[in-house]
């Protein structure tokens, strides 16, 4: 009996591709770096958007492309063991999904060596409006923080493959953590990060105070001053700036934890999480 099954039916490896389709796919590999949209592929392939959309979907179903989310694809290396599960570098995906943006929070801490903790989510600050602050793309978790365009400062360019990506520099990273402790795993983790920052090569007291001032949230001064004093860090300039800029009323030291805790009037803080000088390196 004649075999009428499809010629290419391997569910693991990419299906066959011939003729003009192969030439078009080769063009994508040559000309596009990182994730791309249907519109971008349409321009490079010189096809109508509707035709390009159908072609990309077909290639993805055959394993020649990886679909990151609706309308966003990435080429799959020819040697990929499992094309269906292959995905681009998460930082590159974040750049293409959320630009203008920068990598920050605990993700930036890992990059700069300020923590040895491993976090599953990639923290991204973006000026784009997003519905969900927790997004999963190809099993990569993204934690999103929306900021106004004027807060896109204090970043450094880094290269991931052939893509230039913005990441918060160490001083901006610390300022962001003190404003929003949830992106640093809470103040116990952040105390360790602050200790590492002041005890390491990235310390820059002037830059840190500048970023704190530009963020315009005076609760940061309370948390920073309390940490510098409690961790035994020597920085008269920072302590003076923090005392000078204290806001009235009491703020939570760690808004990610329970609200119970003692009041420290010197810093107008309700200290609901205990930290000690053991969190800091020798400074």
Buried (B, 14 or more C-beta within 10 A) or exposed (E): EEEEEEEEEEEEBBBBBEEEBEEBBEBBEEEBBBBBBBEBBBBBBEBEEEEBBEBBBBBBEBBBBBBBEEEBBBBBEEEBEEBBEBBBBBBBBBBBBBBEBBBBBBBBBBBBEBBEEEBEBBBBBBBEEBEEEEBEBBEBEBBBBBBEEEBBBBBBEEEBEEBEBBBBBBBBBBBBBBBBBBBBBBBBBBBBBBBBBBBBEBBBBEBBBBBBBEBEBBBBBBBBBBBBBBBBBEBEEBBEBBEEBBEEEBBBBBBBBEEEBEEBEEBBBBBBBEBEEEBBEEB
